[in-house]
Amino acid sequence: ASLIVHQFGISKRLSGDVPYPLFVFTGLVAWQALVDGFHHSFFIARRAASYGRFVHVSRSSIVAAAGIYTAFYSAIKLPMAIVVAIYYERFELLSVTSIVQLSLTYSALICFGIAVGLIIAPLSYILLDFRYLAGYLLRALILTVPVFFVVPPGLFGSLMQMNPLAILVDGSRTAIIGTSDWNTLLGVVPSVAVILLFLLVAMQAYRFILRRAVVLM
């Protein structure tokens, strides 16, 4: 990440006058929701698959359990970002649009993490090395979202603006620092829809891959 920040020189060109530590911290808290969603989903899906021969565990149960765990931990970490925003005097009382936008963006990021966990978990039964794939995947994905840097100009910035994860992370940040309005709220809705569709696909993929994995076990 530091290489990209140096390459594009974007640490000096933050959107508005948002202090850089606040910019990074709010981005990291949002990204951690995605990571937590993956870890909880992967762990629960692995355990469910191991019990699959004795008791049926539905995909919706896995999603619900992982979502509840992740939402609980996110509810603990989110106030930290608000405290940092208050410290930098960038926090305003959350409006209705900010609350809705924050809920949508965090829920979608958690759903993406859960979806990745649902796909990787049964694959790890086929080949154990898949369990390490997600770590490299998440490290690569974080370089495509504005966690450490704002969206730069040029081709890289244009591609990033089409990334639903980038829109969600930036949308969660704008909700926390009090710059959310109806335009920004409507701007995150398509990304939320894309992530929900991906989650539905991942739930189908989980069942399909798990059946193949059981045959090979």
Residue, then its C-alpha position, 0 to 999 in steps of 0.5 A: a500500500s505504501l508503494i501505491v501511495h508513493q507512486f500516485g502521491i495521493s497521501k497529499r491529495l485527500s478528498g476535502d480536508v479529511p486528516y489522513p489518520l482519520f481517513v485511514f482509520t475509518g477505512l480500516v474499520a470498514w475493511q475489518a468488517l469484511v475480513d471478520g465476515f470472511h473468518h467467521s463464515f469460513f470457520i462456521a462453514r468448515r465446522a458445518a461441513s465436518y458435521g454434514r454427515f451426521v446433521h444437516v446445517s443449512r446455508s442460511s444458518i451459516v450466513a446468519a450465524a456468521g453475520i451475527y458474530t461479525a455484526f457484534y464485533s463491528a458494533i464494538k469497533l465502529p465506535m472507535a472510528i467515531v471517537v477518532a472522528i470526534y478527536y479530529e473534530r470531523f464528527e457530526l450527529l448522525s443523520v437519517t441518511s448517514i445511519v442508513q448509509l452506514s448500515l447498508t455499507y457495513s452490511a454489504l461488506i460483511c456479506f462479501g466476506i461471508a460469501v468468500g468464506l462460503i466459497i473457500a471453505p468447501l474448496s479447502y476440503i478438496l485441496l487444503d492449500f485453498r485455506y491459505l488462498a483467502g489471505y493472499l486474496l484479501r491482501a490483494l483486494i485491499l489495494t483496490v479500495p480506498v483504505f490507505f489512499v483516495v481514488p487517484p486520477g487516470l485509468f487506475g482511478s476509473l477502474m477503482q470507481m467501478n469496484p463495488l468494494a471501493i464504493l462501499v468503503d468510501g461510503s462508510r467513511t463519508a457516513i461517519i465523518g458526516t458528509s452523507d446525503w441522499n446522493t451518496l446514499l443512492g450511490v451505494v445502493p447499486s454496490v449493495a445490490v451487486i454484493l447481495l447477488f454475489l452472496l446468493v451465488a456463493m450460497q449456491a456454489y457452497r452447496f455445489i462444491l461441498r457435494r463434490a468435496v464429500v465424494l472426494m473425502 
